[in-house]
Amino acid sequence: MGGYLQFPVKQTYYDRQVWYSLRMKTDVQTADLKAINEALSAIVRGHRRSQVMKILNRMTGADYDPQVFATLIILDRSGPMRVTDLAESTSIALPGMSRLVRRLMTLGLVEVADHPSDRRAVMIRISKKGEELVENRIKADRRILVRILSDWNEEDRSQFADLFTRFVRSIDRLIAEEANRQPA
């Protein structure tokens, strides 16, 4: 019975106490996981996400979708990349990334550069205009965080920062483990 703790066959007093204690821990963990999942869903999907994007776009003076910013931030942090690598880094299908890169080029946010070792390939790099947009977006992100956390005390902010950073590291670890499990 997937995920449920079954009552032990041997029913000594100690076994029942251990079983109930494990059951309670599982229930608490399930409640915590449900609360975390619901909170993340509220941020990542739906109305809140679109509202925050509208606020960020207004603050940056740029009306771009999240894929634009994700792509520019990756290029800003990682440096020039091939379109295929950029598509993989953003989890955007290659045809979609090719269209996005053309759009970003038209907007002057990225530029094409020669590949250092493969004359047939090109690299996509962020332009000065793209760097300015990323910088403005990061500043806007921080201003929003200041507003969101304005009524939190320093200890709560610090604890949240530590736990959320740990959470992101755990996600990165999971991604790395899964990448190692799958054939190339």
C-alpha positions in Angstrom: 0.0 0.0 0.0 2.2 2.8 -1.4 3.2 5.3 1.2 1.0 4.1 4.1 2.5 2.5 7.2 0.8 -0.8 7.9 0.3 -1.9 11.4 3.0 -4.5 12.3 1.9 -8.1 12.5 3.6 -8.6 15.8 1.5 -6.4 18.1 3.4 -5.9 21.3 2.9 -2.7 23.2 6.3 -1.4 22.1 5.5 -2.2 18.4 2.2 -0.3 18.7 4.0 2.7 20.2 6.7 2.7 17.5 4.0 2.3 14.8 1.9 5.2 16.2 5.0 7.4 16.6 6.0 6.7 13.0 2.4 7.3 11.8 2.3 10.6 13.6 5.6 11.7 12.0 4.4 10.7 8.6 1.2 12.6 9.2 3.1 15.7 10.2 5.5 15.4 7.3 2.5 14.9 5.0 0.9 18.1 6.3 4.2 20.0 6.0 4.7 18.7 2.5 1.2 19.7 1.5 1.6 23.2 2.9 5.0 23.6 1.1 3.6 22.3 -2.2 0.5 24.6 -2.0 2.7 27.6 -1.2 5.1 26.9 -4.1 2.2 26.2 -6.4 0.7 29.6 -5.4 3.9 31.3 -6.4 4.9 29.4 -9.5 1.5 28.9 -11.1 -1.5 30.9 -11.7 -2.7 34.3 -10.6 0.1 35.3 -8.3 2.8 34.6 -10.8 1.1 36.6 -13.5 0.5 39.5 -11.1 4.1 39.5 -9.9 5.3 39.5 -13.6 3.1 42.5 -14.3 4.6 44.3 -11.3 8.1 43.4 -12.4 7.4 44.5 -16.0 6.1 47.8 -14.7 9.1 48.3 -12.4 11.6 47.5 -15.2 9.7 49.4 -17.9 9.9 46.2 -20.0 7.0 44.0 -21.0 8.7 40.7 -21.5 7.6 37.1 -20.7 9.5 35.0 -18.2 11.3 33.1 -20.9 13.0 36.2 -22.1 14.3 37.0 -18.6 15.3 33.4 -17.9 17.3 33.3 -21.2 19.0 36.7 -20.6 19.9 35.8 -17.0 21.4 32.5 -18.1 23.5 34.3 -20.8 24.5 37.0 -18.3 25.7 34.5 -15.7 27.1 31.8 -18.0 28.5 33.8 -20.9 28.0 33.0 -24.6 26.3 29.7 -25.4 25.2 27.7 -28.4 21.5 27.8 -29.1 21.3 24.1 -28.3 22.9 24.6 -24.9 20.8 27.6 -24.2 17.6 25.6 -25.0 18.7 22.8 -22.7 19.6 25.3 -19.9 16.2 26.9 -20.1 14.2 23.7 -20.8 12.8 25.3 -23.9 12.5 23.1 -27.0 15.2 23.9 -29.7 12.7 25.3 -32.3 11.2 27.5 -29.6 14.6 28.7 -28.4 15.6 29.4 -32.0 12.5 31.7 -32.4 13.2 33.3 -29.0 16.8 34.0 -30.0 15.7 35.6 -33.3 13.2 37.8 -31.3 15.9 38.7 -28.8 18.3 39.6 -31.6 15.6 41.8 -33.2 15.1 43.6 -29.8 18.9 44.1 -29.5 19.1 42.0 -26.3 21.5 39.4 -27.7 24.2 39.2 -30.3 25.7 36.4 -32.4 29.4 35.7 -32.0 31.7 33.2 -33.7 32.2 29.9 -31.9 35.8 29.7 -30.7 36.5 26.2 -31.9 33.8 25.3 -34.4 33.6 27.6 -37.4 30.2 26.1 -38.4 28.6 27.1 -35.1 27.7 30.4 -33.5 27.4 31.5 -30.0 24.7 33.7 -28.5 25.8 36.4 -26.1 23.9 39.0 -24.2 24.3 42.6 -25.5 24.8 45.7 -23.5 21.1 46.4 -23.7 20.3 42.9 -22.5 22.8 43.4 -19.6 21.0 46.6 -18.6 17.6 44.9 -18.7 18.9 42.1 -16.5 20.4 44.6 -14.1 17.1 46.5 -13.9 15.2 43.2 -13.4 17.4 42.1 -10.6 17.0 45.5 -8.9 13.2 45.2 -9.3 13.3 41.7 -7.9 15.1 43.1 -4.8 12.7 46.0 -4.4 9.7 43.5 -4.5 11.4 41.3 -1.9 12.0 44.3 0.3 8.2 45.2 0.1 7.1 41.6 0.6 9.4 41.0 3.6 9.0 44.5 5.1 6.9 43.3 8.1 9.3 40.4 8.8 11.8 40.7 11.6 15.5 40.2 10.9 15.6 36.8 12.4 12.6 35.5 10.3 14.2 36.9 7.1 17.5 35.3 7.9 16.0 32.0 8.7 13.9 32.1 5.6 16.9 32.9 3.5 18.9 30.0 5.0 16.0 27.5 4.6 15.1 28.6 1.1 18.7 28.5 -0.1 19.0 25.0 1.4 15.8 24.1 -0.4 17.2 25.3 -3.8 20.4 23.3 -3.1 18.3 20.2 -2.5 16.6 20.8 -5.8 20.0 21.1 -7.5 21.1 17.9 -5.9 18.0 16.1 -7.0 18.5 17.3 -10.6 22.1 16.2 -10.6 21.2 12.8 -9.2 18.5 12.3 -11.8 20.9 13.5 -14.6 23.4 10.8 -13.5 20.7 8.1 -13.5 19.6 8.8 -17.0 21.5 7.7 -20.1 22.9 10.5 -22.2 
